[in-house]
Amino acid sequence: MKIREVLMAIAVLYPLAGYSASFDCQKAMQADEKAICADRSLNDMDVAMATKYQFLRGLFPMGTRGRMMDAQEAWLHSRQKCGSDISCLTKLYEGRLQQLDEIYAGIDKPL
């Protein structure tokens, strides 16, 4: 299944799932997590980022996967530094989503 088809399925089914970040909002402790849970746009970007990240992570061998995990942890640390600043969080998510799109674009795909 092509990523476009997967993302379309997610886009269709996501509204049916309600308001849910990639983590349990009821257990949100940090300011960044609470802000994401309270803001629909951030919530949507969080789900999109987590979906793309998990999809891409599954495409790579262990070494590359480990580097992706390290990069994701560094990104999460940066997200925590934003605290509840919606503008900061939005900018970080937009950047990370673009990075993940670029990673996908760089993958050799069969015709």
C-alpha positions in Angstrom: 0.0 0.0 0.0 1.4 3.4 -0.9 1.9 6.0 1.8 -0.6 8.3 0.0 -3.3 5.6 0.4 -2.3 5.0 4.1 -2.5 8.8 4.8 -5.8 9.1 3.0 -7.3 6.3 5.1 -6.0 7.9 8.2 -7.5 11.3 7.1 -10.9 9.7 6.5 -10.9 7.6 9.7 -9.2 10.1 12.1 -12.3 12.4 12.6 -14.2 9.3 13.7 -11.6 8.6 16.4 -12.3 12.0 18.1 -9.8 14.2 19.8 -6.7 12.1 20.5 -3.0 12.9 20.5 -0.4 10.2 19.9 -0.2 9.9 23.7 -2.8 9.6 26.5 -4.0 13.1 27.2 -5.5 12.0 30.5 -1.9 11.2 31.7 -0.4 14.4 30.3 1.9 15.9 32.9 4.2 18.3 31.0 3.1 21.8 29.7 3.8 20.8 26.1 1.6 17.7 26.4 -1.2 19.7 28.0 -1.0 22.3 25.3 -1.2 19.7 22.5 -4.2 18.0 24.1 -6.0 21.4 24.5 -5.3 22.6 20.9 -7.0 20.8 18.0 -4.4 22.0 15.4 -1.5 20.8 17.5 -3.3 17.6 18.3 -3.8 16.9 14.6 -0.1 17.7 13.9 0.9 15.4 16.7 -1.1 12.5 15.3 0.3 13.2 11.7 3.8 13.3 13.0 3.5 10.2 15.0 1.9 8.3 12.1 4.6 9.3 9.7 7.4 8.6 12.1 6.1 5.1 12.9 5.6 4.4 9.2 9.1 5.5 8.2 10.7 3.8 11.2 9.3 0.5 10.0 10.9 0.9 6.5 14.5 1.1 7.7 17.1 -1.4 9.1 18.2 -1.3 12.7 21.1 1.2 12.4 19.0 3.8 10.5 16.1 3.1 12.8 18.3 3.8 15.8 19.4 7.1 14.3 15.7 8.0 13.7 14.8 7.2 17.3 17.7 9.4 18.5 16.5 12.3 16.3 12.9 11.8 17.6 14.1 11.9 21.2 16.1 15.1 20.5 13.0 16.6 18.8 10.8 15.6 21.8 13.3 17.3 24.1 13.0 20.5 22.0 9.2 20.2 22.2 9.4 20.1 26.0 11.4 23.3 26.0 8.5 25.0 24.2 6.3 24.4 27.2 2.8 25.7 26.5 3.9 28.2 23.8 1.5 27.3 20.9 3.6 29.3 18.4 6.8 27.4 19.4 5.1 24.1 19.3 3.5 24.8 15.9 6.8 25.8 14.4 8.5 22.6 15.8 5.7 20.3 14.4 5.8 22.0 11.0 9.6 21.5 10.9 9.4 17.9 12.0 6.6 17.0 9.6 8.7 18.6 6.7 11.8 16.5 7.8 9.8 13.3 7.8 8.3 14.2 4.4 11.9 14.7 3.1 13.0 11.4 4.5 10.1 9.7 2.6 10.9 11.6 -0.6 14.5 10.3 -0.4 13.5 6.6 -0.3 14.0 4.6 -3.5 10.5 3.4 -4.5 9.7 0.7 -7.1 8.0 1.9 -10.2 
